Amino acid sequence: MSTPTRITHLINGAAWEGTAERTSPVYNPATGAQTGVLDLASTDLVDEIVRGAKAAWQNEWQNASLTKRTQVLFTFRELLNAKKEEIGAIITSEHGKVLSDAVGEVTRGLEVAEFACGIPQLLKGGFSENVSTRVDVYSIRQSLGVVAVISPFNFPAMVPLWFVPIAIACGNAVVIKPSEKDPSAVNAVAALWKEAGLPDGVLNVVHGDKEAVDALLTHPDVKAVSFVGSTPIAKYVYETGTAHGKRVQALGGAKNHMLVLPDADLDLAADAAVNAGFGSAGERCMAISALLAVEPIADDLISKITDRMGKLVTGDGTRGSDMGPLVTREHADKVTSYLDKGVDAGATLVVDGREGDVDADGEGFFLKPTLFDNVTPGMPVYDDEIFGPVLSVVRVQSYDEGLKLINDNPYGNGTAIFTNDGGAARRFQNEVEVGMVGINVPIPVPMAYFSFGGWKNSLFGDTHAHGMEGVHFFTRGKVVTSRWLDPSHGGLNLGFPQNT
């Protein structure tokens, strides 16, 4: 067995050469083998990194021309596109998702880099001439300084790419803390920024756990924090960061519902339920975990879903499997525990993901796709964000009953409706209390030029990720009122200024 590789911080354009007092293991979830040893940062090291990032922002980047920034962004985009398969393989080796899904993740992140390449247009302000005699007013947007990105394990490349290209394009310096479960993809992407010509210190990677997170949330030189993770941690990040004077966008958990009306194409709906429920082993904040079947279609729909589930291959993501393992043994055990909880609560276990073989070597962290029927609110499999390949069917009698279940849920990240009735679809998009809505689309993740974000307990803060909301989040507005006088002096006037 090979010796685990050291994974460390990237500071000021180079790997950290210090000795970590604390480390954390990194595993290949398909085999269960430890592949890496991750250095965990102390509070003092985070302080050093932030101070270095602030110096790079002040000296190198805040006043860099839009032309220079755009050149770096375009070069980074080309490098990332050329390396996406390589980065995808890194993701699969530490997260477990299949290679095609991992490369797809990088590609969706690439779209945000492409959006950020248009930053000269996106940062244009407004100008009003002669608002008063010889007085002009114009607005500009300026960078914040040092911003922090705290990203989750389930999209180790895409989620950082939601934030970092826009933050850098807007003239900020960035400190990113990736998940300690799969940290190497961020290091690989950070190396591309350096190769693209980004000045050293403008982007830094700090690895760590709660100590590093708290250090970023309380550091006086960190001006903004972008976070994606579970709802309890998102709430903590938001409350702690804002209490220390920072602007915070904290995207939390989800319990995404898919409402299937009786007039829907059930083959399309079955495909969508399987794809959205079991892709990336259900470890997506946009995964469908609750399927609301409006009677009398539930039996037919469940039959079609069960048939499709029987054709799925679960195994090592490098072997052409349809679904890979869960990220850690602890998480796999937690997800698996819901199967007995569901049965104990009265749900019907239609497909048991503990049964059958997987295509992998070693002792990987696997649970095969699982399907419950007769699930009702109040059951743990319905109420909790399981974050695994567990799909629950809830039988409802009407559109109104299904809509009420969705709107009563404390989460509001994503949802979908499947129907051939345009009026029902339009009513749904208007009435549903969820931030991202799909109509015959199971995973309605917006393109980069729109914004990604949920409602209710799925978002803390009022700003979504990427799109123009991202540009505004990473800049602050300034309005300038100016008068250029003729050589003659206007004289003294202590009265309140009036428009004339």
N, C-alpha and C positions, 0 to 999 in steps of 0.2 A: 504494500500500500504506500502511495506516495506521501511525502511530507506536505501538510497543509501550507498554502501560500500565504505570506503576510500581505494584508491589505491595509493601507494606511492613508492618512490625510494628504490632500494636495494643497499646498500653501505657497502662495506667491509663485506659482508656476512650476513647483517641484514637489516631489514626494518628501514627506516629513522624515527627518533623520533621527528623531528622538526615540526614547524608549517609553512605551506605554506602561503605566502602572496597572491598567486593567485592559483585558481583551475579551472578545466574544467569538464563539465558533461560527463558521459559515458552512452550510451543508449543500450537497447535491440532493434535492428531495426525491429524485427518482431512484437513487441507490441507498440513501441514508448515510453515505460516507461523508466525513468531514473533509472539505476541500480548502478551507481558508481559516486564517486567524485574523480577526479584525481589531485594530487598535481603537480604543475608546478614549475620547478626548476628556480632559479635565476642564474645569471652569477656567483655570488660568490659561490653558491652551486656546480655548475659545476666545478669550479676551485678546490674546496675542493675534489671532487670526482676524478678528474684527478690526482691531487697530490697524493692521496691515492693509485690510480692504479699504478702510477709510482713507488711508494715505494714497492708495492707488486711485481711488475715486477723485480725490482732490487734485492730485498731480498729473494724472494720466487721462482720465475718462470723462469727467463731468463737462469739460470744455472741448472734448474731441468733436470735430465737425460731424455733421450728419453724413457727409460724404464718407468720412473715415469709418464711422459706425456701420454704414450700409455696406462698405467694402468687406468689413469683417463678417458681417451677417451673410452676405452672399457666398463668401468663401466657406464659412462654416456649413451652410446649407449643402454645398457641393460635397464637402468632406463627409458629412453625415449620410448623405444619400449613397456615397460610395462604400461606406462602412456599415450600412444597416444590417446586412446579413451577419457580419462579425459581431456586432453588438447584440443582435438577436440571439446568437449562440451563447453569449455571456449570460443573457437573461434566462434562457432555458436551463443553463447549468446551475443557477442559483435559485431561481423562482420555480421552475418546473414546467411552465406552460410550453406547449408544443412550439416547434420552431416557426411554423407559419404564423402562429398567433404572436410570437415574440417579434418577428420582423414587421408584422402589421402594426404592432404597438409603436415601433420606432417610426414607421411611416406616418402614423397619425401625429406624432410629435413633430415630425419634419414639416407638417403643414403649418404649425405655429411659427417655426423658423421662417417659412416662406412669407407668412403674414407679416412678421416683424421686419422683413426686408423692405417693406413699404413705409418704414418709419418716418421718412421726410414728409410724406403726405399725411400720416396719422398724427403728427405733432404740430401741424399747421394751426396757428391761432387765428383770431379775428381782429379786424382793424376797422375802426369807425373814424372817418375824417371829419374835422370841424364840428364836433359835438357841441362846442361853444366856440366863440370867435377865436380862430387860430389854435384851438385846443383839439388834440387827437387822443383817442383812447384805443389801446390794443391789449390783447390777451396773449400770454405765452404760458407754456407748460415746461417745468424744469424737473430735473431728477431729484430724488429724495436723499440719496447718499448710499448707505449700506442697507441692503435688504436681505432677509433670510428666507430660504425655502426649506420647508421640512416635509419630506415626501414619503409615501407609503411603500409597502413591499409589493403591492399587487401590480403596479405599473412603474417599475424602477427606472424606466427611461422616459415614457410618455408624460407622466405627471411633472417631473422636473422641466421637461420641454414645454409644458403649458406656460410656465412662468419665466424661466431664465432668459430665453431669447428676447422677450418683450422688455423685461427689466433691464437687460444690457443695452438693448436698442434705445431705451429711454435715457440712458446715460448713468445708470446706477452701477455700483459694485455689488456682487452677490456672494453670500455664503450659503451653501447648500448642505443640509444634513440629510442624507438618504437613510432608508431603513437599514438597520444592522443585519437584517435577514438576507438581503441580496444587494450588497453595496457596490459591486464591481462595475455595473453598467454606468453609473454616474461618473466613476473615475475615467472610464473609456471615453465618454462624451466630453468630459472636461479637457481631456488631452486634445480633442479636436478643436476646441476653442483656442487653445494655445497655438496649435498649428495654423489656425485661421488668422492669427495675428493679433488676438486680443492681448492687451498689455498684461504682464504678470501682476497678480494681486486683484484684478478686477473680478475674477471668478475663483473661488476657493471651495474646497470640499472638506468638511469636517465630519468625521464619523463618531458616533456616540449613542448614548441612551438618554435617559431623563436628565442627567446632569448637564449634558450638552444642550438639550432643548431648553432647559431652564436658564442656562447661561445666555442663550440667544434671546429668550423672551424678556429678560431683565436688563440686557446690556444697553446702556444709554446711547450708544452709537448705532444701534440697529433701529432703523426708522419704520420698517414695515415687515410683516411676517405673512407668508403664504403657506398654508398647511392643508394637507389632505390626509384623512385617517378616520378612525372611529368617532362616533358622536361624543362619547364621554371625554376623549382626549381633545377633540375639536373645541368643545366648550371650555375645557381647561386652558387651551392655548389662547382662545379668544379673550377669556376673562383676565388671564395673566398678562398677555401682551397689551391689551388696552389699558389695564391698570398702570402699566409702565409707559403710557403715552404713545403707543404705536398704533398705526393702522393695521388691521388684521383681517384677512379673509381666511376663514377656517371651514373647509368643506368636510362634512361629517358622513355618517352612515346612511343606509338606505334599506328599504323594504319595498322593492319595486313590484307593482301589480300589473298584470296583463289581463285586460277585460276582453273576453271573446263573446260576441253577440251571436244569436242563432243563425243570422244570415251570412256569417263569415265563411270564407273559404277555409274549411277545416284542415285541409292538407297544408295550406300555407301557414295556418296558425300552429299546427303541430310541428312543422319544421322550425318555426320561429321560437316556439317554447323550448325545444331541445337545444337549439343553437344558443339562445340567450340564457337558458338555465344552466347549461353545463360547459359552455365555453370557458376556458381558463379555470376549470374546476369550480366554477361559480365564484371565484375570487375577484369579482368586479363590482364596483359600486353601482354599476348600471345593469347588473344581472337581473333577470326575472326570477323571482323566488316564490311569488304567489300568483297562481293562474286562476282567475275568476271566470268560471264557465257558466253562462246564462242558460238555464235549462230550456229545452230538453237535450242539449248537445253534449253533456258531460261524458256520458258513457262512450259515445263515438269518438270524441276528442281524446279521451284517455287511451282508448284502444290504439289510435294512430300514434300517440306519443310513445306508448309502450313498445310498439313495433319498431319505431325508429331507435329507441334506446337500446334494443337488442342488437343493433348493428354497429354500435359504437365500440371502438377499441380503446381501452384505457392502458396507459403504460408510459414508458420513457419518451419524453418529448422529442428525442432525436431519432426515433424509430418509425416515424410516420403515424403515430397514434393520433386518435381524435381528441383525447383528453389526457392531461398529465396528472401528476400528484399534487397534493396540497403542499404549502410552503415549508411547514415544519411538522415534526411528530406531534408536538403539543397541540398545534392547530388541528391536525387531522383527528386526534383523539377527541378534541372538543366538538368538532363537527359530527363525528360518528356517534357521540353520546346523544345527539338529538333523535336518532332513530328509535331508541328505546323510549325516550321521552314522548315522542309522537304516538307510539303505540299505547303507552300507558295513559295518554290523555284521550284516547278513543279514535285516533285517526287510523286509516287503513294503509298499511305499508304495501304498496302495489309492486314496487321494484326495490329490492334490498341491495344497496351498493356494497355491502360487506361480502356478498357472494360472488363467486367467479374469480378467474385468474386475471392477472395484469401482465403486460409485456414489459418486464423490467428485471434487472439483476439486483441482487442485494435486498435490503429491507427498506424499501421506499415508503413514502408517507401517502398511501393511497386510500381513497374511498371512491368507488365507482358511482356513476350516476344513480340517484335515488329518487323515487316518486312516491308521494303520499296522496291519498284521496280522502274525502270527507273531513277535511281540515276546517276548523272554525276559529274565529277570534277567541283569545284566551288560552289557546294551546301554545306551548313554547315554540313549536315549529312555525307558527304563524306570527307570534308577537316578536320574536327575537330576530336580529340580523345574524343569520347562521354563517354566511360568507363561505359557503361550500356548495357542492353539487347536489343540493336537496331542493326539489321542486314540489310545492304543495298546491293541490287543486282544491279550491273552495267553490262549492256549488251555490249559485245564487239564482233567484227567481226572476230578476229583472235588471234592466240597465240601472234603474234608480238605486236598487240595493247594492249593486256593484260599485257605483259611484260613491255611495255613502261610505262603504268600507274603505275605499281609497282615501277619501277626504278625512275620515276619522283617524287614519293612521298617523302616528306622530312624525313619520318620515315623509319627505316630499321630494325625492331626488329625481327619479324617472318613472314613467308609466307608458303604457301602450294600449290602444284599442284595436281590435280586429273586427272589421265590419265591411259590408259593401254598401252601407247606407250613408251617403254623404251628409245628410242632415244629422244623423246620430254622431258622426265623427266631428262635425262642426260644433255640435252642442257639447261634446266631451271636451274638446280643446278649450272651450270657453269656461266650462264649469269645474273642471278638475283642478285641485289645489296642489299642483306639482310643477316643479320648475322646468322639466324637459319632457315633452310629450311626443309619442310616436303614433302615427296613424298607419296601421298595417306595416309598421317598422318596429321591431322588438327592442332595439337598443338605440334610442334616438340621441346619440352623441353628436352635438353640433359640430359643424366645420369651424376651423380656427377663426374665421372672421365673424362668427357669432360667439356668444359667451356660454360657458359651461357652468352650471350651478343649480342647486335645488332650492327648495323652500323648507320651512318649518325646521325640524331638528337635523336636516341635512345640510344646513348652512348657518354659520355664525358670522355676522358681519353683513354688509349690504352690497358687496361687490363680488361678482362671479369671476371665473377664471377666463383668461385670454379674450380675444376680441377687443373692442374699444373699451370695455370695462377694465380689461387688463392694462391698457395704455393709461387710463385715468388713475388706476390704482397705483401704478409705479411712477406717477408724476404728481406734482402739485401746481395749481394754477396761480398765476400772478397777473394782475391787471395794471397797466401803466397809463397814466394820464400825463400828457406832455404838451408844453407850449414853447414854441420857438419864436422869440420876440423880434420885432424890428429894432433897429438901434435906439429908437426913442424909448424912454422908460415909462412904465404905466403909472407910476406914482403910488403913494401909500393908500391902502384901503383896508381897514380892519373889519369890515362887514363880512358876513357869511358868503362864501362864493356862490354866485348865481349864474345860471346859463343865460346868455344874452345873444 
